Amino acid sequence: MGLGIAYVAANVTRLPVVLMDINKDQTDKGIQFMNKLLEKDVGKNKITAEHAQVTRELVSTTNSLTGLSDVDFIIEAASENLNIKTAIFRDLDSICKSDAILASNTSSISITKIAAATKKADQVIGMHFMNPVPVMKLVEIIPGLQTSTAVLDQTRTLAEAMGKTCTVVKDIPGFVANRLLMPYINEAVMLLESEFASAEDIDTTMKLGTNMPMGPLTLADFIGLDTCLAIMKVLYENTGDSKYRPCVLLQKFVDAGWLGKKSGRGIYSYK
């Protein structure tokens, strides 16, 4: 997600971008993959070779948060874990410029909770990009309880400059996209767990019967079963509503390390 956001920011807005990960191998792989995306777009005549070269020059990397001390706008895209995110925002609060906007790409966690880790809650906001970022057109923008109107306006301006359509959503668990999507996926896993139908038949039913571009179980593997589970837990823990209880089988898949396409095995096997 972080790479996709950085790629679009540089390739579409033509703004300088710093790609950050604590693991240098990850930033190196990110740049290599970005180059492949650029070469692919050049080959399809979507962009010129000159455009691709400018994009490459706009992207730099760092492996420390201190390398972000001069940036104007940060979009965090770490794991969907409140403790990880609050630790990052606490550090950013002391590292970044006083007027820097701090955005989180969280897909379910309260922006108000994340902002509480900083001393400038009015400058913290949610930007929920859809995966894959270069393809999907939507960004959910989520102001926290204290987010200023100016920060909301600047965030919308940046998202639109990235070619995205924006929706503004209140700071509720799961926002809109995942408040609707994750129970749908969770219910599909429950059907599989109860052996009411095979994974293939569940997916085929939703694809051909309701015109979904992919079935819920294929989509779950694409998103990552660990991410789906994390979001369901946020929904369940923050609403107390039993309809958001994560499926036992979903937890088992994650416990087994079967996280979906990224791990080579999830509900389906990817070899």
Residue pairs with C-beta under 8 A, 6 or more apart in sequence:
1 77
1 105
1 129
1 131
1 133
2 19
2 20
2 21
2 30
2 75
2 77
2 105
3 19
3 30
3 33
3 34
4 129
4 131
4 132
4 133
4 134
5 75
5 77
5 105
5 129
5 133
6 17
6 19
6 30
6 34
6 59
7 34
7 37
7 55
7 59
7 133
7 134
8 133
8 134
8 162
8 163
9 15
9 17
9 75
9 162
10 16
10 17
10 55
10 58
10 59
11 38
11 47
11 51
11 55
11 134
12 161
12 162
12 163
13 158
13 161
13 162
14 54
14 55
14 58
15 58
15 161
16 58
16 59
16 60
17 58
17 59
17 60
18 59
18 60
18 61
18 62
18 67
18 68
18 71
19 27
19 30
19 31
19 59
19 60
19 61
19 62
20 27
20 61
20 62
20 63
20 64
20 65
20 67
20 68
21 27
21 30
21 61
21 63
22 63
22 64
23 63
24 63
27 61
27 62
27 63
28 61
30 61
31 59
31 61
34 55
34 56
34 59
35 56
37 134
38 47
38 52
38 55
38 56
39 52
41 47
41 52
42 48
42 49
42 52
47 55
62 68
65 88
65 91
65 92
65 95
66 95
68 74
68 92
68 95
68 96
69 95
69 96
69 97
70 97
71 96
71 97
71 100
72 97
72 99
72 100
72 101
73 100
73 101
73 103
73 154
73 158
74 92
74 96
74 100
74 101
74 102
74 103
75 103
75 104
75 105
75 127
76 85
76 88
76 89
76 92
76 102
76 103
76 104
76 105
77 105
77 129
78 84
78 85
78 88
79 230
80 106
80 107
80 108
80 109
80 227
80 230
80 231
80 234
81 230
82 109
82 113
82 114
85 104
85 106
85 109
85 114
85 117
86 113
86 114
86 116
86 117
87 117
89 102
89 104
89 114
89 115
89 117
89 118
89 124
90 117
90 118
92 100
92 102
92 118
93 102
93 117
93 118
93 119
93 120
96 102
98 120
99 123
100 123
101 123
101 124
101 125
101 151
101 154
101 155
102 118
102 120
102 123
102 124
102 125
103 124
103 125
103 126
103 127
103 155
104 111
104 114
104 124
104 125
104 126
104 127
105 126
105 127
105 128
105 129
106 114
106 126
106 128
107 128
107 174
107 175
107 177
107 178
107 227
107 231
108 173
108 174
108 175
108 178
108 182
108 230
108 231
108 234
108 235
109 234
110 144
110 171
110 173
110 238
111 124
111 125
111 126
111 142
111 143
111 144
111 147
111 171
112 121
112 144
112 145
112 146
112 171
114 124
114 144
115 121
115 124
115 144
115 145
115 146
115 147
118 124
121 144
121 145
121 146
121 147
122 146
122 147
122 148
122 151
123 147
123 148
123 151
124 144
124 146
124 147
124 151
125 141
125 142
125 143
125 144
125 147
125 151
125 152
125 155
126 140
126 141
126 142
126 143
126 144
126 171
126 175
127 139
127 140
127 141
127 142
127 155
127 159
128 139
128 140
128 141
128 142
128 175
128 177
129 136
129 139
129 164
130 136
130 137
130 138
130 139
130 177
131 222
131 223
137 163
137 164
137 165
138 164
138 165
138 166
138 167
138 177
139 159
139 162
139 164
139 165
139 166
139 167
140 166
140 167
140 168
140 169
140 175
140 176
140 177
141 152
141 155
141 156
141 159
141 166
141 167
141 168
141 169
142 168
142 169
142 170
142 171
142 175
143 151
143 152
143 168
143 171
144 171
145 171
152 168
156 166
156 168
159 166
160 166
167 176
169 175
169 176
172 179
173 179
173 234
173 235
173 238
173 239
174 182
174 231
174 234
174 235
178 231
178 235
179 235
182 228
182 231
182 232
182 235
182 244
183 232
183 235
183 243
183 244
184 216
185 216
185 217
185 219
185 220
185 223
185 228
186 228
186 232
186 244
186 246
186 247
186 250
187 216
188 202
188 206
188 215
188 216
188 217
188 220
189 217
189 220
189 247
189 249
189 250
189 267
190 247
190 249
191 197
191 202
192 198
192 199
192 202
192 217
192 249
192 267
193 247
193 248
193 249
197 205
199 217
199 267
199 268
202 215
202 216
202 217
203 214
203 215
203 216
203 217
203 218
204 215
205 215
206 212
206 215
206 216
207 213
207 214
207 215
214 222
217 267
217 268
218 267
218 268
220 228
220 260
220 266
220 267
221 260
221 261
221 266
221 267
221 268
221 270
222 260
222 261
223 260
224 259
224 260
224 261
224 262
225 250
225 253
225 254
225 258
225 259
225 260
225 266
225 267
226 254
226 259
226 260
228 250
229 246
229 250
229 251
229 254
232 244
232 245
232 246
232 247
232 250
233 246
235 241
235 244
236 242
236 244
236 245
236 246
253 259
253 266
253 267
257 263
257 265
258 265
258 266
258 267
259 265
259 266
260 266
260 267
261 270
264 270
264 271
